[in-house]
Amino acid sequence: MLANFNFLSHGGDMGRLMRSKDWSATPLGPTERWPALLQSTIRLMLTSRHPMFLWWGPDLIQFYNDAYSRTMGPERHPHALGQPGRACWEEIWPIIGPQIELVMAGQGSTWNEDQLVPVTRNGTREDVWWTYGYSPIEDSDGVQGVLVVCNDVTQQHRARAELEQMNLALTEQIRQRQLAQQHEALQTSQRQRAEEDLHAQREAEAERLRALFEQAHGFMCILRGPRHIFEFANAAYLRLVGERALIGKPIREALPDIAGQGLYELLDQVYLNGEPFKAVDQHVRLCRSAGSEPSDAYLDFVYQPIVMQGQVTGIFVQGYDATERTMARQALQRSELRLKEGMKVAGMVVWDWDLASNQVQFSENAPELFGASWDSMPQVWSAIEPDDLRRLEAERSAAFAGKGSYSEIVRLHRPDNGQLVWLHIRGTLVSDADGVARHVRGVSVDVSARKRAEESLREASRHKDEFLAMLSHELRNPLAPIRSAAHLLGMAPDNVARVRQSSVIIERQVNHMTSLINDLLDVSRVNTGLVTLDMHPIDLHQVAVESLEQTQPLIAERGHQLTVDLPIEGEVTVLGDRKRLVQVLTNLLHNSAKYTPPGGAIALTVSQHAGMVELHVRDNGIGVDAELMPHIFELFTQEKRSSDRAQGGLGLGLALVRSLVSLHGGHVTAASGGTGEGATFSVYLPRHGQRARPVSAVSTQQVPAATLRLMVVDDNQDAANALAMLLEMEGHSVAVEHEPQRALARAAEFSPHACLLDIGLPGMDGYELARRLRSSATTAGATLIALTGYGNKYGRETSVSAGFDHYFVKPAKTCELMTVLAGICPDQSGRRQQA
């Protein structure tokens, strides 16, 4: 024998099954360690076309060849291979067990002919007759196994039984003929008696067959003639078709609901050519009960032609209702599909790692997640970040030590595109019956989105912290000069020059703080959708002029050279909110002036092209770093600056510019060659065809005010007293209150011409106080002025509905407040009588 001879080679399907089975997990161990006697016996069995079966060893481990596998049915094949004998053949063990024990005990062999051994196969309990022998497989150590050589002789048994019946009948006929010849006188009567006996016998045989058919698990019927007339249908067939009356009717009449499904045509074909037809899982729609709608059914059936004297006289129909089985299989397939789709959506891969071979099996969706088709663990490890791999190995080692589970998040680089994927790996150790680790089974879940979200949250938190630090710095900066100026006022109240200088400082710093707060409020209103644009045709020439007026002082202060290229007045028009467009351009010019070193150059250009209006602000300042450029229009983003924060600001301007331009249906871009190369900011807006409305000149000259009785109500005593002093310096008579109830009582006595009310009062807010003042006869005609720190759209609307005539956001501009007071006529008793 050749050294490399493989006793499992060839051998058909069973040879392949034996080669693919992991025998190391069975009592026999790896095939290379099997005894030579076992190997040669298996080789003999696999190369034989005769049904053969082998039980081996004390556990009676099973082997069989292809010929035997076809007698087993799906209940046992193929998992019977390698299975202990009693576990496989429990239902017939009382029959075969004693014979096996006899042979294994060395007491010889057995032989059985035409032996009834009922078995369950193909879903039913069948009476099967066998001719078989049990022979010992033995060596010098005794009997090692039992070899079975067998034949399923059920067909022959039944044929013999029928032949015996026919022979008996034939013998009886011969005997009757002989008697008729011997007893010619009695010929007529005996022939009649014989015919009657034969008829009775046939009737009995037919009745017996009917009884057998009725008791059959599957459905059966007999159709006669080319019209397929029902001659017989068993109970199972009648249940299948809803207990309909079938006998004597052609199938097209009896079962009209199956028309158009090809079944009539199949019957016609079998009747014409005499060839049987077999179907498995045939889909049929039929009525399962009287008066019901057709429903889906799945049938296994055979159309077997009945041939009499060489002619097809009918068709025998036999089959099983496989609806439940098919539906269950389809449900399983749908469930598996849903599971696959769910795993794909969840980014989840299931895997099984064989520790002995280092081979790993992944679920079908693995290439979509990993970017590669891997079958070994080293391939997977090579794609994982080394630091993460070390952590994973440490977790896995700890799990192995405790025979438990492990979990770790790692980074994996997809081989196909290099993309980084974050995976949450969970594994569980699987041991054999002896407690030896054999497999690791687990899942890998793509958590890249979660990790990116966590990184975004960390980045947002960092931006928030930077902004809060910046906001604290920017709000504290003006407090130092304000405090110093206030101290100087206290030290030298009679020094007019110092008082004037201190007032200028305080006014400038308050304006700076107000600007910061207004920027914050503007961003908040834009981001929450509370900004309502007052859209009109706007001349961009006028917008540019107004923006230049606002930024000219800073540009001149820093010594920049300004170049302006504007269209003539009325040439370029857009549909927009004048105030907001001025705010956009002012922010861009202010940024250029702020981030351009003293003595720099700034250029403003306004032009129009192809239905779009373009505004470009260029400078030769510090430029924009490439890393900052993608985030330049995000909130709280600024170019890096020195610790003295000489430029100031909160990093809100460009974010506000982008939002306002977007509300106008346009977009804004930024370009820079890098640090020190200057920058260009461009705004693109849709051009409007109508001409802009002319801007009327607004007089800022205050009208001399008449002496008024004014009442100030504010729970902040310093704010109330300061405002009262300012109003008294203008020549007005002022009453101050800090609580709403006292204010109502004081108003009834004081009869003010105007009331300046804080909104955030204790106990009763300013809105309710205004309503009560308006409902009082004494103050019904008084002018009500709201002073609030909220400064939002809803606060203004609520103030108007509460009865306020004017609305100011703290700190109110003195000139605007004085203009309102100058318009009040103290001699008029009606409400809101303005000069």
Summary of the structure (lengths in Angstrom):
residues: 835
radius of gyration: 51.2
end to end distance: 127.3
largest distance: 171.3
contacts: 2379
relative contact order: 0.03
helix: 43%
strand: 25%
